[in-house]
């Protein structure tokens, strides 16, 4: 189990976990609809190999990308995510390569200064000398995605687990909102699990100024991508776009 899923399939929850009065439990609501969020690998984003980026530096810190099959964490429409080793320290990080000037560029730089145990830490950003690609360096979360966990529990997560994950998501959003930022792609695939199984919200390129017109456009695009996971206000923006 992990991030790498070459293709997703729709697996709606078939069970219902709820009290005798018929109202749904927290676990049932959390696993009520596990949507496809399918990523077509034929239209996948750039890779480190194709871009010719086996290693790079961020603020003088050298990183070597693990280009083996075991080093692949995820490959989606916006780009490839792999494990990278910081040379000299041996510390492992998650690195994502994407096209410069893509939709995520609107949120570039907003991760600076964000530090919270409910967020995936953003270490830094590298822009390739040819100006074509951007590499984000992030804290490595070894527990996979929340989406994986939901797909493994078609009847819904245990209530205590659902409450714990929901609490951490709400805490992460409150932290962003207090700083005038919104998250433009809140969905289970953007919630990673650390080594202790705690949910952390990935923010690289996704934290945008709540009053920034670019954020409205990103929210509208995200609503189309996220389907049932899109916030009501994002769906309203998409409808008017």
N, C-alpha and C positions, 0 to 999 in steps of 0.2 A: 504494500500500500504506500502511496506517496503522491507527489504532484503529477507524475507523468501519466497522462491518459490520452493516447493518440486519438481516441474518439469517444464521445460520451453517448450514453443512451438514456432515453427518458425512463425514469423509474419512479412513478408516483407511489406514494405510500398507500399500502393496501389495508393496514390495520388502524385501529382507533384505540388510543389509550386515554380513558377519561373516567371521571367519577360517575357514580350511578345516576346522577341527575342529568347526564347527557352533555354537560359542558365539557369542552376538551381540556385535557391536562396540558401542562407546559410542554412535555415531551411530544405529545401528539401534534400540537400546533407548530413546534419547531420542525417536525418532520412531515408535516401535512402534504407539502408539495415539493418534491425534489425534481426540479425541472432540468431539462437537458443541458442548456447553456452550451450547446454543441459548438465545437471549434473544428472547422474543416481544415485538415492539415494541408490540403492542396492550395489553400490561400493563406498559409501560415506566414508569419513575419520573418525578419532576417535572423540568421544564425551567426554565431561567432566564427565558424569555419568559413562560411561564404563571405563574410566581411573581412576575413583575414586578421582577426583580433585574438591571437592565442594568449597574449599578455598585454597589460596596460598599467598605467600609474594614476593614482589619485592623490594629489597633494604630496607627491614624492614617495608615496607608498606603492611598491610594486605588487601586482596581483597576477597569478598564473591561472588561466581558465582550465578546468578539467573537461577536456573535449571527448572523454571516453563515454561509452554508453551509460556507465554508472554515474557520470557527472551530470546527466540531463535531469533537470527537475520538472520542466514544463516547456511546451512550445505551442504558443497560441497565435492568434491573429496579429497581435502587436509585436511579438518577438519571442526570442528563446531565453529561458532562464536556466542557468547552470551553477554548479558549485565552483568556487574559485578559492585558491589558497593564497594568503598573503605571504609573500616570500620574506623570510627573515623571522617571522613570528610563528608561522605554521597554522595560524588561525584560519578557519573556514568561513566563507561568506556566500551568500546568494548573489548572483550577478545577472542582470537582464540587459540584453542588447535590443535596441529598437531604432527606428529611423528618426533622424533629427527632423524636427518640424512636424512631427505627427501630433495627434490630438492631445497626447500627454504633455507636450511642451507647454501648454497653457498653465500647468501646475508646477513647472520646474522652479525650484528654489523655495517653494512654500514649505518643504520638509525641513529646511534648516531651522534649528532651534526647537524642533518638536522632540520631546523626550518623555515617554510615558510607557509604563509596563504593559499597557494594553495596545500599544502600537508596535509594528515591526520597525526596528531602528533603521534609519537611513544613514549610511556611512559617508557616501559621497557620489560624485558623478564625473564620468570621463567622456569627453567628446573626441572622436577620432580625428586625426590630422586632416583627413580629406573632407571633414565636415558632414559626412553622410550619416553617421551613426552616433548614438548616445548609449553609454553603459551606466546603469545604476547599480551601485553596490549597497547591499542591504544585509541586515542581520539574517543569519541562516536559521530558519525554523524547521526542525527535523521531524515534526509530527504530521506533516502533510497538510491538506486543506480541510476545512470544515465540510466542504462538499463531499469529500471522500467519506467522512464520518457519517454524514446523512445517508449516503448511498448504501453504507453498510448496515444501517438501522432503518429499514423500510417502514417499520412500525412506529418510528419516532424515537428520539433519544430518551433515556431515563430522565425523569423530571428534574432531579438535582443537577444533572449535567446541562440540561437545557437552560435552567435558571442561571447557572454559572456562566455559560457562554453569552447568554442574553445580557447579563449584568456587565460583562467585560465589553461587549459591543456598545452598549449604552454609555459606559464610562468613556470609551474612546471617542465617541461622537460628541459627548459633552465637552471633552477636552478640546476638540477641534473647533466646535461652535463658539466656545469661550474666547477663541483667538480669531474669530471672524472667518473661519474656514468651513467649507462643506466638503463632503466626500462624494465624488461623482460616479462611483461604481460600487456601491455597497451591495455585496452578494456573497454567498458562501465561498466562492472561489477566491475572494479577496481576504478571507479570514484564514490565517494560517495558525497551526497549532505548534507551540514550542515543545521542547523536550519533556515538559511536565504536563502536556496536554491542554495548556491554557490557550484560549483564542487570542490572537493578535491581529489587528487590522493593518493591512498593507496600505501605505499612503503615497508611495513614490509616484509622482505625476498625477495623483488623484485628489490631492488636497488643494482646492482652489478657493479664492476669495469669494465669500458668499454673495457679495454685491458686484462682482466682476461680470460684465456681459459675457465674457468667454466661458465663465462657469455655467451660465444659463444654457449655452449651446452644448457644453459637455454633458450637462444633466439630461438634456433632451436626447442626445446620442446614447447616453448610458441607459435611458429608459427603454430604448428599442433593444439594446443588447441584453438587458437584465430581465425583461418580461415581468413575471409575477413578483420579482424581487425589487422592482423599481418603486421608489417612494411616490405617493400620490401627486406631490408637487412636480416631480420629474415627469410623470405621465401627462400631467396637464401641459407642461412646457412642450413635450413631444407632440401633443395634439395640435398645438398652435403653430408648430414649426412648419 
